[in-house]
Amino acid sequence: MDSQVMLGIALSSLGGFSTSIGALFVIMSQAPSLKMLGLLQGFAAGLMLSISFFDLAHNALNSLGFLRGNLWFFAGVVFFAVVANFIPEPTVAPISDEKSRKEVEDEGNKDFMKKRRRQVLSSAIITAIGISLHNFPEGVAVFLTSRKGLRVGLNLALAISLHNIPEGIAVALPVYFATQSKWQAFKLASLSGFAGLMGVIVIACLFPSSLNPEILEGILGSVGGVMAFLTLHEMLPLAFEYAGQKQSVRAVFCGMAFMSASLYLLRICLPE
């Protein structure tokens, strides 16, 4: 490998390490309650909606045009809808109010909590897949940007690493809740982050010189569709059930504001 490829691999590794940092925040704290899990699921949903619509889909529409950008976006939606259809989703009767939720936790209903953890673990696996798909083209973007020079590539890598930390939390938290295993939570969050590194390796092997910018924008647009479907299908329903609708909606908008600020920093750090 030449020096540019090695530089791209090194910079994309920052994203993988940052999801591990997010996982460390989870495993170094106490096991979360259902309400806290719901709030953080809502926050993570806001992060992913912001990335999907304000960044990935927006860029695809601007670069490819309204029709082609939408085709790529909804191709991602359909693709992940098919993937999710083959993943079993354990269901249990919903908890109607906060008092009932507290009673269930206090009584230590083992059968209920076992089913609940299975449900959360299923959501966590789908979340990890979605974030991995998101991180894959991010690694490609870092790799291609690093060809313009170290400073430009490093700016993008650091900005991506910033918003990968809460992504690590979004994966590790439900895994920790479901399995009670710090190692499993850390491992799955880290693996989802290092998908970006795999993206660099694949693109470096398949396209050692360049990648068509339109194809890259289309891939990113499809990832936006994947993340939108994942958020609306998996994360928001769990957030509403565990933390209640009003508090979950607040958490969603907090997550969107946080990620929008992160994306703004990315844009001012990365020269056109």
C-alpha positions in Angstrom: 0.0 0.0 0.0 1.2 3.5 -0.8 1.3 6.3 1.7 -2.1 7.8 0.7 -3.8 4.5 1.4 -2.1 4.1 4.7 -3.1 7.7 5.6 -6.7 6.9 4.7 -6.7 3.8 6.8 -5.2 5.7 9.8 -7.7 8.5 9.6 -10.7 6.2 9.2 -9.6 4.3 12.2 -10.5 7.4 14.3 -14.1 6.8 13.7 -13.9 3.2 14.9 -12.1 4.3 18.1 -14.7 7.0 18.8 -17.5 4.4 18.8 -15.4 2.5 21.3 -15.2 5.6 23.4 -19.0 5.9 23.4 -19.2 2.3 24.5 -16.9 3.0 27.4 -19.2 5.7 28.6 -21.9 3.1 28.8 -20.0 0.2 30.4 -18.4 2.4 33.0 -21.8 3.6 34.4 -24.5 1.7 36.1 -27.0 -0.4 34.1 -29.7 1.9 32.7 -33.3 1.9 33.7 -36.0 1.4 31.1 -36.8 5.1 31.2 -33.2 6.2 30.7 -32.9 3.6 27.9 -36.0 5.2 26.2 -34.6 8.7 26.5 -31.3 7.7 25.1 -33.0 5.8 22.3 -34.9 9.0 21.5 -31.7 11.0 21.6 -30.0 8.5 19.2 -33.1 8.6 17.0 -32.6 12.4 16.7 -29.0 11.9 15.8 -29.8 9.5 13.0 -32.7 11.5 11.6 -30.5 14.6 11.5 -27.8 12.7 9.6 -30.3 11.1 7.3 -32.2 14.1 6.1 -30.0 17.1 6.8 -26.8 15.6 5.5 -26.9 12.4 3.5 -30.2 12.8 1.6 -29.7 16.6 1.3 -26.3 16.1 -0.4 -27.6 13.4 -2.7 -30.5 15.6 -3.8 -28.1 18.5 -4.5 -25.5 16.4 -6.3 -27.7 14.0 -8.3 -30.9 16.0 -8.7 -34.3 15.6 -7.2 -35.3 12.4 -9.0 -32.1 10.4 -8.9 -31.4 11.5 -5.3 -34.8 10.3 -4.2 -34.4 7.0 -6.1 -31.1 6.3 -4.2 -32.7 7.3 -0.9 -35.7 5.1 -1.3 -33.6 2.2 -2.6 -31.9 2.3 0.8 -35.3 2.3 2.5 -36.5 -0.7 0.5 -33.2 -2.6 1.0 -33.3 -2.2 4.8 -37.0 -3.0 5.0 -36.2 -6.3 3.4 -33.3 -6.9 5.8 -35.4 -6.0 8.8 -38.1 -8.4 7.6 -35.8 -11.4 8.1 -34.8 -10.3 11.7 -37.2 -11.6 14.3 -38.7 -9.0 16.6 -39.9 -10.3 19.9 -42.9 -8.5 21.2 -44.5 -8.2 24.6 -47.6 -6.3 25.9 -46.8 -2.6 26.3 -46.6 -0.9 29.7 -49.5 1.6 29.8 -48.1 4.1 32.2 -45.1 5.1 34.4 -46.6 3.6 37.5 -47.1 0.2 35.9 -43.6 0.3 34.5 -42.2 1.0 38.0 -44.2 -1.8 39.5 -42.9 -4.3 37.0 -39.3 -3.3 37.7 -39.8 -3.4 41.5 -41.5 -6.8 41.4 -38.6 -8.2 39.5 -40.8 -10.1 37.0 -38.1 -12.2 35.5 -40.1 -13.5 32.6 -41.2 -10.0 31.6 -37.7 -8.6 31.8 -36.3 -11.6 29.8 -38.8 -10.8 26.9 -38.0 -7.1 27.2 -34.3 -7.7 26.9 -34.8 -9.9 23.9 -36.8 -7.1 22.3 -34.1 -4.5 23.1 -31.4 -6.8 21.8 -33.2 -7.2 18.5 -33.4 -3.5 18.2 -29.7 -3.1 19.1 -28.6 -5.6 16.4 -30.6 -3.7 13.8 -29.2 -0.4 15.1 -25.6 -1.8 14.9 -26.2 -2.9 11.3 -27.6 0.5 10.3 -24.7 2.3 11.9 -22.3 0.0 10.3 -23.8 0.7 6.9 -23.6 4.4 7.7 -19.9 4.2 8.8 -18.9 2.2 5.7 -19.3 5.1 3.3 -18.0 7.5 5.9 -14.7 5.7 5.8 -14.8 5.9 2.0 -15.4 9.7 2.3 -12.4 10.1 4.7 -10.2 8.0 2.4 -11.1 10.1 -0.7 -10.8 13.4 1.2 -7.4 12.4 2.5 -6.1 12.2 -1.1 -6.4 16.0 -1.1 -3.9 16.3 1.8 -3.4 15.5 5.4 -5.0 18.7 6.8 -8.3 18.3 4.9 -8.5 14.5 5.6 -7.8 15.0 9.3 -10.4 17.7 9.6 -13.1 15.4 8.2 -11.9 12.4 10.3 -12.0 14.4 13.5 -15.5 15.8 12.7 -16.8 12.3 11.9 -15.3 11.0 15.1 -17.1 13.6 17.1 -20.6 12.4 16.1 -19.5 8.7 16.1 -19.2 8.8 19.9 -23.0 9.0 20.5 -23.4 6.3 17.8 -21.3 4.1 20.0 -23.6 4.9 22.9 -26.6 4.1 20.8 -25.3 0.6 20.1 -23.7 -0.2 23.4 -26.5 0.9 25.7 -29.3 -1.4 24.5 -26.8 -4.3 24.2 -25.6 -3.8 27.8 -29.2 -3.6 29.0 -30.2 -6.7 27.1 -27.2 -8.9 27.9 -25.8 -7.4 31.1 -22.4 -8.0 29.5 -20.0 -5.1 29.3 -17.8 -7.0 26.9 -20.6 -7.7 24.4 -21.7 -4.1 24.5 -18.2 -2.8 23.9 -17.5 -5.4 21.2 -20.6 -4.8 19.1 -20.2 -1.0 19.4 -16.6 -1.2 18.3 -17.3 -3.5 15.4 -20.0 -1.2 14.1 -17.5 1.7 14.2 -14.7 -0.1 12.4 -17.0 -0.7 9.4 -15.6 2.6 8.1 -12.1 1.0 8.1 -13.5 -1.9 6.0 -14.9 0.7 3.6 -11.5 2.1 3.1 -9.9 -1.3 2.5 -12.6 -2.3 0.0 -12.5 0.9 -2.0 -8.7 1.0 -1.9 -8.7 -2.5 -3.5 -11.5 -2.0 -6.0 -10.7 1.6 -6.9 -7.0 2.3 -6.3 -7.1 5.5 -8.2 -10.6 7.1 -7.9 -14.3 6.5 -7.3 -17.0 8.1 -9.4 -18.3 11.0 -7.1 -21.9 10.4 -8.3 -21.7 6.8 -7.2 -20.4 7.9 -3.8 -23.2 10.4 -3.4 -25.7 7.8 -4.4 -24.4 5.3 -1.8 -24.5 8.0 0.9 -28.1 8.8 -0.1 -29.1 5.1 0.2 -27.5 5.0 3.6 -29.7 8.0 4.5 -32.7 5.9 3.6 -31.5 3.0 5.7 -31.0 5.2 8.7 -34.5 6.9 8.3 -36.2 3.5 8.1 -34.2 2.2 11.1 -35.1 5.2 13.2 -38.8 5.2 12.5 -39.2 1.4 12.5 -37.2 0.5 15.6 -35.9 3.3 17.7 -38.8 5.7 18.0 -41.4 3.0 19.0 -39.0 1.8 21.8 -38.4 5.3 23.0 -42.1 6.1 23.2 -42.8 2.9 25.1 -40.0 3.2 27.6 -39.9 6.9 28.3 -43.3 8.1 27.2 -44.2 10.1 24.1 -43.6 13.7 25.4 -40.2 13.1 26.9 -39.1 11.0 24.0 -40.0 13.7 21.5 -37.9 16.2 23.5 -35.0 13.7 23.5 -35.4 13.4 19.7 -35.1 17.1 19.1 -32.2 17.3 21.5 -30.4 14.7 19.5 -31.2 16.5 16.2 -29.9 19.7 17.6 -26.7 18.0 18.8 -26.1 16.3 15.5 -26.9 19.4 13.5 -24.3 21.3 15.4 -21.8 18.5 14.8 -22.6 18.6 11.1 -22.2 22.4 11.1 -18.7 22.0 12.6 -17.9 19.4 10.0 -18.8 21.8 7.2 -16.8 24.7 8.5 -13.8 22.5 9.3 -13.8 20.9 5.8 -12.9 23.4 3.0 -14.9 23.1 -0.2 
